[in-house]
Amino acid sequence: MDLFIDNDISLAQTLPTSFYLKEEYFQRSKEKIFSKCWHFIGDTDQVKEKGWVTPVNLLPSFLNEPLLLSHDKNEKLYCISNVCTHRGNLLVEKPCQRNDIRCQYHGRRFHLDGRFLSMPEFKEVKNFPTAADDLHQLPLHTWGKWLFTSLTGKLNANEFFAPMMERLAWLPLLEFVFHPELSKDYHIHAHWALYCENYLEGFHIPFVHSGLNSVIDYSNYSVELFSHSSLQVGIAKEGELIFDLPPSSPDYGKKIASYYFWVFPNLMFNFYPWGLSVNIVQPLSVSETKVSFLSYVWDESKLRQGAGGDLHKVEMEDEEIVQNVQKGIRSRFYDHGRYSVTREQGTHHFHRLIAQFMA
């Protein structure tokens, strides 16, 4: 089941179709890829005050891991397991404010950082409590108001997020406000990796996205690769909406219409002059994917303009293509393709990471 992608893009072949079609690859990717990487789990507004606890189900229908964000009396945030260490009951079902966490099944209590607090009718139990009676505490990475965690914590968060954090250090991220009315879920009949591949190259823009192509300069579209992420930079055509970049930005003087940051394996951070669209790609099955668009607005006056002016239209165009690819890869006459050296560096990088993690 090993996969191989040549490091030399001019020689490399794309992933074989078996990766997208076989259930064994899909199941193996849960532990090999997703359990090891970092995931978006919300923002600090969800636990803004002391005592707030908010349940989070990490990638429902796939990892399906019940977690809990908590804010203790010492103003510290935690990400902990939302499963009682006594009999496995879910502890918190909806956001609420508490002094401690109490299981509704048998009354076991925990501090807001997950440490065991008390348990009725357990005086006779020997060697109790131990560390195993604490709720498992997960690593928590914060950038601006956005929160991320990893189920294993074996890989450093900076390997995934540092390039994006450094490039956009000038942005006042705490001023970004979540707008649920501008956010939307999409259900796509295609493998999660096919959706990511499409995102990771601008090669298709002139052929698929006429509206987007009319506002960005495709000839100057660029891709930058990092260890566990990549960046596509959209340069605006003359007269189109751009970022007002400060001198502290490494892109000062450029006509930037959009920054498209991708973080392995399934996170997309699309920055526009109006704000940010976080896209979370959630695997459901070998041929089903849910993509959540979460909109954080910084400047409402710039909504519906420029490269980020009509995200729904662009999404519909992408979905049509990706779903057709899902149908096409079932052909007995197709197994893999080749890469454009100048336009598909991001997709090649993505495939190399998949092969590396799945090995």
C-alpha positions as CSV (number, residue, x, y, z in Angstrom):
1,M,0.0,0.0,0.0
2,D,3.0,2.3,-0.1
3,L,2.7,5.4,-2.3
4,F,5.6,7.1,-4.1
5,I,5.9,10.6,-5.6
6,D,9.2,11.5,-7.2
7,N,10.7,14.7,-5.6
8,D,11.5,15.9,-9.1
9,I,8.2,17.4,-10.4
10,S,9.4,17.0,-14.0
11,L,9.7,13.3,-13.6
12,A,6.9,12.7,-11.1
13,Q,3.6,10.9,-11.6
14,T,0.5,11.9,-9.7
15,L,-1.1,9.6,-7.0
16,P,-2.6,6.4,-8.4
17,T,-6.4,6.3,-8.6
18,S,-6.4,3.5,-5.9
19,F,-5.7,6.2,-3.3
20,Y,-9.0,7.9,-4.1
21,L,-11.1,4.8,-4.6
22,K,-10.0,2.1,-2.1
23,E,-11.6,2.1,1.4
24,E,-8.4,0.8,2.9
25,Y,-6.5,4.0,2.0
26,F,-9.3,6.1,3.3
27,Q,-9.4,4.4,6.6
28,R,-5.6,4.3,6.9
29,S,-5.4,8.1,6.4
30,K,-7.3,8.7,9.7
31,E,-4.3,7.6,11.8
32,K,-1.5,8.1,9.3
33,I,-2.4,11.7,8.3
34,F,-5.3,13.3,10.2
35,S,-4.5,12.2,13.7
36,K,-1.0,13.6,13.5
37,C,-1.7,17.0,12.0
38,W,-3.2,20.2,13.4
39,H,-6.9,21.1,13.1
40,F,-9.0,24.2,13.3
41,I,-11.3,23.9,16.3
42,G,-12.9,27.4,16.6
43,D,-12.0,30.7,18.1
44,T,-11.5,32.4,21.4
45,D,-14.9,34.1,21.2
46,Q,-16.4,30.7,21.9
47,V,-14.9,30.7,25.4
48,K,-14.5,34.4,25.9
49,E,-15.3,34.5,29.7
50,K,-14.0,32.6,32.7
51,G,-15.8,29.3,33.2
52,W,-17.0,28.9,29.7
53,V,-16.8,25.4,28.2
54,T,-17.7,24.7,24.6
55,P,-17.9,21.1,23.1
56,V,-16.2,20.5,19.7
57,N,-16.5,17.4,17.6
58,L,-13.3,17.1,15.6
59,L,-14.1,16.1,12.0
60,P,-17.5,14.4,12.6
61,S,-18.1,11.2,10.6
62,F,-14.4,10.8,10.2
63,L,-12.1,11.3,13.3
64,N,-15.3,12.0,15.2
65,E,-13.4,12.9,18.4
66,P,-15.3,14.7,21.2
67,L,-13.3,17.5,22.6
68,L,-13.9,20.5,24.9
69,L,-12.6,24.0,24.9
70,S,-12.4,25.5,28.4
71,H,-11.5,28.9,29.9
72,D,-10.5,28.6,33.6
73,K,-10.4,31.2,36.4
74,N,-6.7,31.9,35.7
75,E,-7.6,33.1,32.2
76,K,-6.0,30.1,30.6
77,L,-7.5,28.2,27.6
78,Y,-7.5,24.4,27.3
79,C,-8.4,21.7,24.9
80,I,-9.4,18.5,26.7
81,S,-11.3,15.3,26.1
82,N,-15.0,15.6,26.4
83,V,-15.3,12.0,27.6
84,C,-15.6,11.0,31.2
85,T,-12.8,8.8,32.4
86,H,-15.2,6.6,34.5
87,R,-17.6,5.1,32.0
88,G,-17.1,7.1,28.8
89,N,-20.1,9.4,29.0
90,L,-20.0,12.7,27.1
91,L,-19.5,15.5,29.7
92,V,-20.7,18.7,28.0
93,E,-23.3,18.8,25.2
94,K,-23.7,22.5,24.6
95,P,-21.7,25.7,25.5
96,C,-22.2,26.8,29.1
97,Q,-20.5,28.5,32.0
98,R,-19.4,26.3,34.9
99,N,-17.2,26.3,38.0
100,D,-16.1,22.8,37.2
101,I,-17.0,19.9,34.8
102,R,-19.5,17.4,36.3
103,C,-20.5,14.1,34.6
104,Q,-24.3,13.7,34.5
105,Y,-24.0,9.9,34.7
106,H,-22.4,9.2,38.1
107,G,-21.2,12.6,39.3
108,R,-17.5,12.5,38.6
109,R,-16.1,16.0,38.6
110,F,-13.1,17.7,36.9
111,H,-11.3,21.0,37.1
112,L,-11.6,23.1,34.0
113,D,-8.1,22.1,32.9
114,G,-9.2,18.4,33.0
115,R,-7.7,17.4,36.3
116,F,-9.7,14.9,38.4
117,L,-11.6,16.7,41.2
118,S,-13.9,14.2,43.0
119,M,-16.0,11.0,42.6
120,P,-18.8,9.8,44.8
121,E,-18.8,6.2,46.2
122,F,-15.2,5.6,45.3
123,K,-13.6,5.5,48.8
124,E,-12.9,1.8,48.7
125,V,-11.2,1.9,45.3
126,K,-7.5,1.2,45.6
127,N,-4.8,3.2,43.8
128,F,-7.3,5.9,43.0
129,P,-7.2,8.5,41.6
130,T,-4.3,8.3,39.1
131,A,-3.3,10.3,36.1
132,A,-5.6,8.1,34.0
133,D,-8.5,9.6,35.8
134,D,-7.7,13.1,34.5
135,L,-9.3,14.1,31.2
136,H,-6.7,13.9,28.4
137,Q,-5.3,17.4,27.7
138,L,-4.4,18.1,24.1
139,P,-2.0,20.7,22.8
140,L,-3.6,24.1,21.9
141,H,-2.1,26.5,19.4
142,T,-3.5,30.0,19.1
143,W,-3.1,32.5,16.3
144,G,-5.0,35.7,16.7
145,K,-8.3,34.5,17.9
146,W,-8.2,31.1,16.1
147,L,-7.6,27.9,17.9
148,F,-6.0,24.6,16.7
149,T,-5.2,21.2,18.2
150,S,-3.6,17.9,17.3
151,L,-4.7,14.5,18.6
152,T,-1.1,13.3,19.0
153,G,0.8,16.6,19.3
154,K,3.9,14.9,17.9
155,L,4.4,17.6,15.2
156,N,5.2,21.1,16.1
157,A,2.4,23.6,15.2
158,N,5.0,26.0,13.8
159,E,5.8,23.6,11.0
160,F,2.2,24.1,9.8
161,F,1.4,27.7,10.7
162,A,4.6,29.7,11.1
163,P,4.9,30.8,7.4
164,M,1.3,32.2,7.4
165,M,1.7,33.8,10.8
166,E,5.0,35.5,9.7
167,R,3.7,36.7,6.3
168,L,0.5,38.3,7.7
169,A,1.9,39.5,11.1
170,W,0.7,43.0,10.1
171,L,-3.0,42.1,10.1
172,P,-5.1,43.1,13.1
173,L,-6.4,39.6,13.5
174,L,-8.3,40.3,16.7
175,E,-10.6,42.7,14.8
176,F,-11.8,39.9,12.5
177,V,-15.4,39.0,13.4
178,F,-17.2,35.7,12.6
179,H,-20.3,36.2,10.5
180,P,-22.5,33.0,10.5
181,E,-24.8,34.5,7.9
182,L,-21.9,34.6,5.4
183,S,-20.7,31.1,6.3
184,K,-21.9,27.9,4.6
185,D,-21.4,24.1,4.3
186,Y,-21.0,22.4,1.0
187,H,-21.6,18.7,0.3
188,I,-19.4,17.4,-2.5
189,H,-19.5,14.0,-4.2
190,A,-15.8,13.5,-4.4
191,H,-12.7,12.4,-2.4
192,W,-11.4,15.0,0.0
193,A,-7.9,15.0,-1.6
194,L,-9.4,15.7,-5.1
195,Y,-10.9,18.8,-3.6
196,C,-7.6,19.9,-2.1
197,E,-5.7,19.2,-5.3
198,N,-8.0,21.5,-7.2
199,Y,-7.5,24.3,-4.6
200,L,-3.7,23.9,-4.8
201,E,-3.2,25.0,-8.4
202,G,-4.2,28.1,-10.2
203,F,-3.7,26.3,-13.5
204,H,-7.5,25.8,-13.9
205,I,-8.5,29.4,-13.2
206,P,-8.7,30.7,-16.9
207,F,-10.6,27.6,-17.9
208,V,-13.0,27.3,-14.9
209,H,-13.4,30.6,-13.2
210,S,-14.1,33.4,-15.7
211,G,-15.2,35.8,-13.0
212,L,-12.1,35.3,-10.9
213,N,-9.9,35.4,-13.9
214,S,-11.3,38.8,-14.8
215,V,-9.9,40.4,-11.6
216,I,-6.6,38.7,-11.0
217,D,-3.5,38.7,-13.2
218,Y,-3.0,35.0,-14.0
219,S,0.4,35.6,-15.6
220,N,1.7,36.8,-12.2
221,Y,0.0,34.2,-10.1
222,S,2.6,32.6,-7.9
223,V,3.1,29.6,-5.6
224,E,5.3,29.3,-2.5
225,L,6.0,26.0,-0.8
226,F,6.8,25.4,2.9
227,S,7.3,22.2,4.9
228,H,3.6,21.5,5.7
229,S,1.8,24.3,3.9
230,S,1.9,26.4,0.8
231,L,0.8,29.9,-0.4
232,Q,-0.8,31.0,-3.6
233,V,-0.7,34.8,-4.2
234,G,-3.2,36.4,-6.4
235,I,-2.1,39.7,-8.1
236,A,-4.9,42.1,-9.0
237,K,-5.4,43.5,-12.5
238,E,-5.3,47.3,-12.8
239,G,-8.1,49.0,-11.0
240,E,-9.2,45.9,-9.0
241,L,-9.5,45.8,-5.2
242,I,-6.2,45.2,-3.4
243,F,-4.8,45.0,0.2
244,D,-3.5,48.3,1.6
245,L,-0.1,46.8,2.6
246,P,2.0,48.5,5.3
247,P,5.8,48.9,4.8
248,S,6.2,46.1,7.4
249,S,4.7,43.6,4.9
250,P,7.2,41.6,2.8
251,D,4.8,42.2,-0.1
252,Y,4.7,46.0,0.3
253,G,4.4,47.6,-3.1
254,K,2.6,44.6,-4.8
255,K,-1.0,44.7,-5.9
256,I,-2.1,41.7,-3.8
257,A,-5.8,40.7,-4.4
258,S,-5.7,37.6,-2.3
259,Y,-3.6,35.2,-0.2
260,Y,-4.5,31.6,-0.4
261,F,-2.8,29.7,2.4
262,W,-3.2,25.9,2.6
263,V,-2.2,23.9,5.6
264,F,-1.8,20.1,5.3
265,P,-3.9,18.2,5.0
266,N,-7.3,19.9,4.9
267,L,-7.2,23.6,5.9
268,M,-7.5,26.6,3.7
269,F,-7.1,30.2,4.8
270,N,-8.2,32.7,2.1
271,F,-7.4,36.3,3.0
272,Y,-9.1,39.1,1.1
273,P,-9.2,42.9,1.7
274,W,-12.6,42.3,3.4
275,G,-11.3,39.5,5.8
276,L,-10.9,35.8,5.9
277,S,-12.7,32.7,4.6
278,V,-11.5,29.6,6.5
279,N,-12.3,26.4,4.5
280,I,-12.3,23.1,6.4
281,V,-12.3,20.0,4.2
282,Q,-14.0,17.2,6.1
283,P,-13.8,13.6,4.7
284,L,-17.1,11.7,5.0
285,S,-16.4,8.7,2.8
286,V,-14.2,7.6,-0.1
287,S,-16.4,9.7,-2.4
288,E,-18.1,12.2,-0.1
289,T,-16.7,15.4,1.4
290,K,-18.1,18.2,3.4
291,V,-16.5,21.7,3.1
292,S,-17.2,24.4,5.6
293,F,-16.7,28.0,4.7
294,L,-16.3,30.2,7.8
295,S,-16.3,33.9,7.1
296,Y,-14.4,36.3,9.4
297,V,-15.0,39.9,8.3
298,W,-12.5,42.7,8.9
299,D,-13.8,45.5,6.6
300,E,-17.5,45.2,5.6
301,S,-17.2,48.0,3.1
302,K,-15.1,45.7,0.9
303,L,-17.4,42.6,0.9
304,R,-18.6,41.3,-2.5
305,Q,-15.6,42.9,-4.3
306,G,-12.5,41.7,-5.9
307,A,-11.1,38.1,-5.8
308,G,-13.2,37.3,-2.8
309,G,-16.3,38.9,-4.2
310,D,-18.4,35.8,-5.0
311,L,-17.1,32.8,-3.2
312,H,-20.2,30.8,-3.7
313,K,-20.0,31.1,-7.5
314,V,-16.3,30.0,-7.5
315,E,-17.2,27.1,-5.2
316,M,-19.9,25.9,-7.6
317,E,-17.5,26.0,-10.5
318,D,-14.9,24.0,-8.5
319,E,-17.5,21.5,-7.3
320,E,-18.6,20.7,-10.9
321,I,-15.0,20.0,-11.9
322,V,-14.0,18.0,-8.9
323,Q,-17.1,15.8,-9.1
324,N,-16.4,15.1,-12.7
325,V,-12.9,14.1,-11.8
326,Q,-14.3,11.7,-9.2
327,K,-16.3,10.0,-12.0
328,G,-13.3,10.0,-14.4
329,I,-10.8,8.3,-12.1
330,R,-13.0,5.2,-12.0
331,S,-12.0,4.6,-15.7
332,R,-10.0,1.5,-16.4
333,F,-8.0,3.6,-18.8
334,Y,-6.7,6.1,-16.3
335,D,-4.4,5.4,-13.3
336,H,-2.3,8.6,-12.9
337,G,-1.2,11.8,-14.6
338,R,1.8,14.1,-14.8
339,Y,2.4,17.6,-13.4
340,S,2.9,21.0,-15.0
341,V,6.3,22.1,-13.8
342,T,5.3,25.8,-13.8
343,R,1.7,25.5,-12.5
344,E,1.2,22.4,-10.4
345,Q,3.9,22.8,-7.7
346,G,1.3,23.0,-5.0
347,T,-0.4,19.8,-6.0
348,H,2.9,17.9,-6.3
349,H,3.9,19.1,-2.8
350,F,0.5,17.9,-1.5
351,H,1.0,14.5,-3.0
352,R,4.5,14.2,-1.7
353,L,3.2,14.9,1.8
354,I,0.5,12.3,1.5
355,A,3.0,9.7,0.4
356,Q,5.3,10.6,3.2
357,F,2.6,10.4,5.9
358,M,1.0,7.2,4.5
359,A,4.4,5.4,4.4
